[in-house]
Amino acid sequence: MENTVYIQMKRRLTINKSSSMKLGEMAQIIAPERMKDLHQMVVLSKTSDIEKKFIVLDVMTVISKITSRYPDSDIQVIGPSETIIELVEKRRSVPSFLFVLVWLLLFVGSGLAIMNFHEETSMQTMHQKIYWMMTGKINSTPYIVQIPYSLGLGLGMILFFNHLFKKRINKEPSPLEIEMFNYQQDLDQYVVLNKHKESTKYSDDH
């Protein structure tokens, strides 16, 4: 028990390129007092030379580093057997004109998509029929039906995505967040299954 080290690898981490990774940052460790320096042991370095965006560090790499420093250690692994590390460049500030341009493109594009959908489904004709059924009169522009429908369309989008600007309406995840989570899970699985042998050559040998 005096030589037992418990390790629980984190599933995913994001670090800036050119940064190093210590064992205590990528895993939870329970170790004897004499092995407390394991938290500061560098596991990944030279990230500035890595051209990939994702690398996978296997627990076997971690075990080999620990045993090279403490040969008599008994290592117990709990949880995931690898950590996916995403290398990101330092973010640059986005120019205001570029933000406005993207916003306008999204606004106009979404508006055209909604109008084309309404045109294909003959929504105006449907509103005219609803107005005729309610009043018995024919009206080519039944605003009393179209205005509440437009407001309800916007309200429905807000409720569907569960966000009003940056404010969350309730604690439940939105369908978009669930889809993004599923996409992230699939991406992580793909990265792990297609990891390359080069992932370990950048780890610090010291």
C-alpha positions in Angstrom: 0.0 0.0 0.0 2.9 2.4 0.6 3.8 2.2 -3.1 0.3 2.3 -4.5 -0.5 5.1 -6.9 -4.1 5.7 -8.1 -4.6 7.5 -11.4 -7.8 8.7 -13.0 -7.2 10.2 -16.4 -9.3 13.1 -17.6 -11.2 12.4 -20.8 -10.5 15.7 -22.6 -8.3 18.8 -22.1 -7.6 21.9 -24.1 -4.3 23.7 -23.8 -2.5 26.5 -25.7 0.0 25.4 -28.2 3.6 25.7 -27.0 2.4 24.9 -23.5 3.6 21.8 -21.5 1.3 19.4 -19.7 2.0 18.1 -16.2 0.6 14.9 -14.8 -1.4 16.7 -12.1 -3.2 18.7 -14.9 -4.3 15.7 -16.9 -5.1 13.2 -14.2 -6.3 12.9 -10.6 -3.6 11.3 -8.5 -3.6 9.7 -5.1 0.0 8.8 -4.1 2.1 8.3 -1.0 3.7 11.4 0.5 7.1 10.5 -0.9 5.6 10.5 -4.5 3.9 13.9 -4.3 6.3 15.2 -7.0 4.3 13.2 -9.5 1.8 16.0 -9.8 4.6 18.2 -11.2 6.0 15.6 -13.6 6.0 16.8 -17.2 4.2 14.3 -19.4 3.8 16.4 -22.6 6.2 19.0 -23.9 7.4 20.4 -27.2 3.8 21.1 -28.2 4.9 23.9 -30.5 6.4 21.3 -32.8 3.1 19.4 -33.1 1.2 20.0 -36.3 -1.9 18.1 -35.3 -4.9 19.7 -33.5 -5.6 16.6 -31.4 -3.2 14.2 -29.7 -4.0 11.2 -27.5 -1.9 10.4 -24.4 -2.4 6.7 -23.4 -2.2 5.7 -19.8 0.6 3.3 -20.7 2.8 6.3 -21.5 2.0 7.7 -18.1 2.7 4.4 -16.3 6.1 4.1 -18.1 7.1 7.6 -16.9 6.0 6.9 -13.3 7.8 3.5 -13.2 11.0 5.1 -14.6 11.0 7.4 -11.6 9.6 5.0 -9.0 10.3 1.4 -10.2 8.7 -0.1 -7.2 5.4 1.7 -7.5 2.1 -0.2 -7.9 -0.1 1.8 -10.3 -3.9 1.4 -10.2 -5.8 3.0 -13.1 -9.4 4.1 -12.6 -11.6 5.3 -15.4 -10.5 6.3 -18.9 -7.3 4.8 -20.3 -6.4 7.9 -22.4 -6.7 11.6 -22.5 -7.6 13.6 -25.6 -5.7 16.9 -25.7 -6.7 19.6 -28.1 -4.0 22.1 -29.0 -5.4 25.6 -29.7 -3.7 28.8 -30.9 -4.1 31.9 -28.9 -7.3 33.6 -29.9 -7.0 36.9 -31.7 -9.6 39.7 -31.3 -12.2 39.7 -34.0 -12.6 43.0 -35.9 -16.0 44.7 -35.4 -16.7 44.9 -39.1 -16.2 41.2 -39.5 -18.6 40.5 -36.6 -21.2 42.7 -38.1 -20.7 41.2 -41.6 -21.2 37.6 -40.2 -24.2 38.7 -38.2 -25.8 40.3 -41.3 -25.2 37.2 -43.4 -26.8 34.9 -40.8 -29.7 37.2 -40.4 -30.4 37.6 -44.1 -29.8 33.9 -44.7 -32.1 32.7 -42.0 -34.8 35.2 -43.1 -34.6 34.0 -46.7 -34.8 30.3 -45.5 -38.0 31.1 -43.5 -39.6 33.0 -46.4 -38.8 30.3 -48.9 -40.2 27.7 -46.6 -43.4 29.7 -46.2 -43.6 30.1 -50.0 -43.2 26.4 -50.6 -45.9 25.5 -48.1 -48.3 28.2 -49.3 -48.4 29.7 -45.8 -50.1 33.0 -47.0 -52.9 31.0 -48.6 -53.3 29.0 -45.4 -53.6 32.3 -43.4 -56.2 33.6 -45.8 -58.2 30.4 -45.3 -57.9 30.6 -41.5 -59.1 34.3 -41.6 -62.1 33.3 -43.9 -63.0 30.5 -41.5 -62.9 32.8 -38.5 -64.7 35.8 -40.0 -66.4 34.6 -43.1 -64.7 37.3 -45.1 -62.0 37.1 -47.8 -58.8 39.1 -47.0 -55.6 38.9 -49.1 -53.5 40.3 -46.2 -54.9 38.9 -42.9 -52.5 40.7 -40.6 -54.6 39.7 -37.6 -53.4 36.1 -38.2 -50.0 36.8 -39.7 -48.7 39.1 -36.9 -49.4 36.6 -34.0 -48.0 33.8 -36.1 -44.7 35.8 -36.7 -44.4 36.6 -33.0 -45.1 33.0 -32.1 -42.5 31.8 -34.5 -39.8 33.9 -32.8 -41.0 32.9 -29.4 -40.9 29.2 -30.4 -37.3 29.6 -31.6 -36.3 31.0 -28.2 -38.1 28.2 -26.3 -36.6 25.6 -28.6 -33.0 26.7 -28.2 -33.6 27.5 -24.5 -31.6 30.8 -24.7 -32.4 34.5 -24.8 -29.1 36.0 -25.9 -26.7 34.7 -23.3 -29.4 33.9 -20.7 -30.6 30.4 -20.2 -34.4 30.1 -19.8 -34.3 26.9 -17.7 -31.7 24.3 -16.6 -32.5 21.7 -19.2 -30.1 21.4 -22.2 -31.4 22.6 -25.5 -31.6 20.2 -28.5 -28.7 22.1 -30.0 -26.5 21.5 -26.9 -27.4 17.8 -27.0 -26.5 17.5 -30.7 -23.2 19.3 -30.0 -22.5 16.9 -27.1 -23.2 13.9 -29.3 -20.9 15.4 -32.0 -18.2 15.9 -29.4 -18.5 12.3 -28.3 -18.3 11.0 -31.8 -15.3 13.3 -32.5 -13.5 12.0 -29.4 -14.2 8.4 -30.3 -12.9 9.0 -33.8 -9.7 10.7 -32.5 -9.0 7.8 -30.1 -9.6 5.1 -32.7 -7.4 6.9 -35.3 -4.6 8.0 -33.0 -1.2 7.8 -34.4 2.0 6.4 -33.0 3.5 9.9 -33.2 1.4 11.0 -30.2 3.9 9.6 -27.7 7.1 10.9 -29.3 6.4 14.4 -28.1 6.2 13.4 -24.5 9.1 14.5 -22.3 11.5 11.7 -21.6 12.8 13.3 -18.4 
